[in-house]
Amino acid sequence: MVSKLVKKQRKLLYNLPKHLKRKSLTAKLSDDLANQYGISRIRVRKGDTVKVMMGTNVGFEGKVNSVDLEGYVTIEGLTRKKTDGTPVFIKVSASKVLVTKLEMGDPIRRKSVEKKAEQRKLFMRKEGQSGS
C-alpha cells in the first residue's frame, strides 16, 4: 500500500479494477491437494469443496455456490433465516476458507494448475542452486 492511512487503504481496495480484485479470491489448499498439485494457493471457483477456517461457522464444509468479486463466497448449506423465515446464504471471505477438493472439469483450470506447478518447480530448483 502507498498510504499508511487506513481509510485510504480501504478506498484503494474498494476501487480496485476487476483484474486485481481476482487476486483477493485466492484460498489455501489442503495439505493433500498441495502435495498432489505442487501449489499452495488457488482461486476459488464454483463447485470447489471448501472448509471454513475462521468465524462463527468454523469447521463447516460444503460446495461453493457462488463467488463475487468483493472477495466473498457462499457455500451450499451455510444459511441463516431472515425475519420472515426465508433462508439467505452467509457470505464468507475467500481468504478464510481452505479448499479440500478442486473442481477440475474445466480444461482451462487444469492447464493453469499444471502451469503453476511447473513454475513452482522451476522456482524451487532455482532457489536451491542459488542457495548452495
C-alpha positions as CSV (number, residue, x, y, z in Angstrom):
1,M,0.0,0.0,0.0
2,V,1.1,3.5,-0.7
3,S,-0.5,5.3,2.3
4,K,-0.4,4.5,6.0
5,L,-3.9,5.8,6.5
6,V,-6.5,3.1,6.9
7,K,-9.3,4.9,5.1
8,K,-7.1,5.4,2.1
9,Q,-6.0,1.7,2.1
10,R,-9.7,0.7,2.3
11,K,-10.6,3.1,-0.5
12,L,-7.9,1.6,-2.7
13,L,-9.2,-1.9,-2.1
14,Y,-12.8,-1.0,-2.8
15,N,-11.9,0.8,-6.1
16,L,-9.5,-1.8,-7.5
17,P,-10.0,-2.8,-11.1
18,K,-11.5,-6.3,-11.7
19,H,-8.2,-7.9,-12.9
20,L,-6.7,-7.0,-9.5
21,K,-9.8,-7.9,-7.4
22,R,-9.5,-11.5,-8.7
23,K,-6.4,-11.8,-6.6
24,S,-8.4,-11.4,-3.4
25,L,-10.3,-14.6,-4.2
26,T,-7.4,-17.0,-3.5
27,A,-7.6,-19.6,-0.8
28,K,-5.1,-22.0,0.7
29,L,-5.2,-25.6,-0.5
30,S,-5.4,-28.5,2.0
31,D,-2.1,-30.4,2.6
32,D,-3.2,-33.4,0.5
33,L,-4.0,-31.2,-2.5
34,A,-0.9,-29.0,-2.0
35,N,1.3,-32.1,-2.2
36,Q,-0.7,-33.6,-5.1
37,Y,-0.6,-30.5,-7.3
38,G,2.5,-28.8,-6.0
39,I,0.9,-25.4,-5.3
40,S,-0.2,-23.8,-2.1
41,R,-3.0,-21.3,-3.1
42,I,-5.6,-21.2,-5.8
43,R,-8.5,-19.0,-6.9
44,V,-11.8,-20.3,-5.5
45,R,-14.4,-21.3,-8.1
46,K,-18.0,-22.5,-8.1
47,G,-18.1,-26.3,-7.5
48,D,-15.0,-26.4,-5.3
49,T,-15.4,-28.0,-1.9
50,V,-14.2,-25.8,0.9
51,K,-14.0,-25.8,4.7
52,V,-14.5,-22.6,6.8
53,M,-11.4,-21.9,8.9
54,M,-12.4,-18.7,10.8
55,G,-15.5,-17.1,12.1
56,T,-18.6,-18.4,13.8
57,N,-19.0,-21.2,11.2
58,V,-15.6,-22.8,11.8
59,G,-15.4,-26.4,10.5
60,F,-18.4,-26.2,8.1
61,E,-17.6,-27.9,4.8
62,G,-19.6,-27.7,1.6
63,K,-19.5,-26.9,-2.1
64,V,-19.1,-23.3,-3.2
65,N,-22.4,-22.0,-4.5
66,S,-21.2,-18.6,-5.8
67,V,-18.2,-16.3,-5.8
68,D,-18.4,-12.5,-6.0
69,L,-15.6,-10.0,-6.8
70,E,-15.9,-8.4,-3.4
71,G,-13.9,-11.3,-2.1
72,Y,-16.7,-13.4,-0.7
73,V,-18.0,-16.9,-1.4
74,T,-21.3,-18.6,-0.5
75,I,-21.4,-22.2,0.5
76,E,-24.2,-24.7,0.0
77,G,-25.9,-25.4,3.3
78,L,-24.5,-22.4,5.1
79,T,-27.6,-20.3,5.5
80,R,-29.4,-18.2,8.1
81,K,-33.1,-17.3,8.3
82,K,-34.4,-13.8,7.7
83,T,-37.1,-12.5,10.0
84,D,-39.8,-13.6,7.5
85,G,-38.3,-17.1,7.5
86,T,-36.7,-17.2,4.1
87,P,-33.2,-18.7,4.0
88,V,-30.2,-16.5,2.9
89,F,-26.7,-17.6,2.2
90,I,-24.0,-16.5,4.6
91,K,-21.0,-14.9,2.8
92,V,-17.6,-16.0,3.9
93,S,-14.3,-14.3,2.9
94,A,-12.4,-16.3,0.4
95,S,-9.2,-15.9,2.4
96,K,-10.9,-17.6,5.4
97,V,-11.6,-20.9,3.7
98,L,-9.5,-24.0,2.9
99,V,-10.0,-25.8,-0.4
100,T,-10.4,-29.5,0.3
101,K,-11.5,-30.6,-3.2
102,L,-11.0,-28.9,-6.6
103,E,-13.5,-28.9,-9.4
104,M,-11.2,-30.0,-12.3
105,G,-13.9,-30.4,-15.0
106,D,-12.7,-27.3,-16.8
107,P,-9.7,-27.9,-19.1
108,I,-8.5,-24.3,-18.8
109,R,-8.3,-24.7,-15.0
110,R,-6.5,-28.0,-15.3
111,K,-4.0,-26.3,-17.6
112,S,-3.5,-23.3,-15.2
113,V,-2.9,-25.7,-12.3
114,E,-0.3,-27.6,-14.2
115,K,1.4,-24.3,-15.3
116,K,1.5,-23.1,-11.7
117,A,3.0,-26.4,-10.6
118,E,5.7,-26.2,-13.3
119,Q,6.6,-22.6,-12.4
120,R,6.9,-23.5,-8.7
121,K,9.2,-26.4,-9.5
122,L,11.4,-24.2,-11.6
123,F,11.5,-21.5,-8.8
124,M,12.4,-24.1,-6.2
125,R,15.1,-25.6,-8.4
126,K,16.5,-22.1,-9.0
127,E,16.4,-21.2,-5.3
128,G,18.2,-24.5,-4.5
129,Q,21.0,-23.6,-6.9
130,S,21.5,-20.1,-5.7
131,G,21.3,-21.1,-2.0
132,S,24.2,-23.6,-2.4
